[in-house]
Amino acid sequence: MARMVNCRKLGKELPGLDFVPFDDALGERLYREVSAQGWQTWLEHSKMLINEYRLDLITQQAFDFLHKRCEEFFFGEGSELPKEFVAPAHKH
């Protein structure tokens, strides 16, 4: 049976992550307080950030940027969208 958490992002009890996403206090907190489904919302958001800011994921600066935005996304006011970001039109 999956480990259940009260998901901080989605506000309901859901299966938790199977892994600690970062090797630090934020990673431990995410493991305890964020569901696998909630983590998926971050992955989608982080893809947009990577593309919009053209981040080079092998650099420490990119890691630091995404780490900070991840903390804001789950435990702060939310991660801001880039000023230039235009959401794609939904297909019908």
C-alpha positions as CSV (number, residue, x, y, z in Angstrom):
1,M,0.0,0.0,0.0
2,A,1.2,3.5,-0.9
3,R,2.4,5.9,1.8
4,M,-0.3,8.5,2.2
5,V,0.3,12.2,2.9
6,N,-1.9,15.2,3.4
7,C,-0.7,17.0,0.2
8,R,0.3,20.6,0.9
9,K,-0.3,21.6,-2.7
10,L,-3.6,19.8,-3.5
11,G,-5.2,20.0,0.0
12,K,-6.2,16.3,0.3
13,E,-4.8,12.9,1.4
14,L,-3.0,11.2,-1.6
15,P,-0.2,8.7,-2.2
16,G,3.1,10.3,-1.3
17,L,6.4,10.4,-3.2
18,D,8.5,7.3,-3.5
19,F,11.7,9.3,-3.1
20,V,13.2,12.3,-1.4
21,P,13.6,14.8,-4.3
22,F,16.5,16.8,-2.9
23,D,19.2,15.8,-0.5
24,D,18.4,18.6,2.0
25,A,15.8,19.9,4.4
26,L,13.5,21.0,1.5
27,G,13.7,17.5,0.0
28,E,12.7,15.9,3.4
29,R,9.8,18.4,3.7
30,L,8.6,17.7,0.2
31,Y,8.7,13.9,1.0
32,R,6.6,14.4,4.1
33,E,4.1,17.0,2.8
34,V,3.7,16.6,-1.0
35,S,1.9,13.9,-2.9
36,A,3.1,12.2,-6.1
37,Q,0.3,14.0,-7.9
38,G,1.3,17.3,-6.4
39,W,4.9,16.7,-7.4
40,Q,3.7,16.2,-11.0
41,T,2.2,19.8,-10.9
42,W,5.7,21.0,-10.0
43,L,7.4,19.0,-12.8
44,E,5.0,20.6,-15.4
45,H,5.7,24.1,-13.9
46,S,9.4,23.5,-13.8
47,K,9.5,22.5,-17.5
48,M,7.9,25.9,-18.3
49,L,10.5,27.7,-16.2
50,I,13.4,25.8,-17.8
51,N,12.1,26.6,-21.3
52,E,11.2,30.2,-20.6
53,Y,14.4,31.1,-18.8
54,R,16.5,28.8,-21.1
55,L,18.1,27.2,-18.0
56,D,21.2,25.1,-18.5
57,L,20.5,22.3,-16.1
58,I,24.1,21.3,-15.5
59,T,24.9,24.6,-13.8
60,Q,24.6,25.3,-10.1
61,Q,22.8,28.6,-10.9
62,A,20.0,26.6,-12.6
63,F,19.8,24.2,-9.7
64,D,19.6,27.1,-7.2
65,F,17.0,28.9,-9.2
66,L,14.7,25.8,-9.5
67,H,15.3,24.8,-5.9
68,K,14.2,28.3,-4.7
69,R,11.2,28.3,-7.1
70,C,10.2,24.8,-5.9
71,E,10.1,26.0,-2.3
72,E,8.0,29.0,-3.3
73,F,5.7,26.8,-5.4
74,F,4.9,24.5,-2.5
75,F,5.5,26.5,0.7
76,G,5.4,30.2,-0.3
77,E,3.3,32.5,-2.4
78,G,3.8,30.3,-5.5
79,S,6.4,30.4,-8.2
80,E,6.0,33.5,-10.4
81,L,5.5,33.1,-14.1
82,P,8.1,34.9,-16.3
83,K,6.8,38.3,-17.5
84,E,7.0,37.1,-21.1
85,F,5.2,33.8,-20.6
86,V,2.1,33.3,-22.7
87,A,0.1,30.1,-21.8
88,P,-0.5,27.9,-24.8
89,A,-4.0,27.8,-26.2
90,H,-6.0,24.7,-25.1
91,K,-6.9,22.3,-28.0
92,H,-10.6,21.4,-28.2
